[in-house]
């Protein structure tokens, strides 16, 4: 069995796609929380974007 076939057997493409989506949602939601907290603390748009 080739290494690529072994990897596909362990981690099918659907599992890899689901993992990438979960990571993307997690990072995006964390960033949104940080931006919201910064705005609530009185940061202006320039400070939030830095």
Order of alpha helices (4+ residues) and beta strands (2+ residues): alpha-alpha-alpha
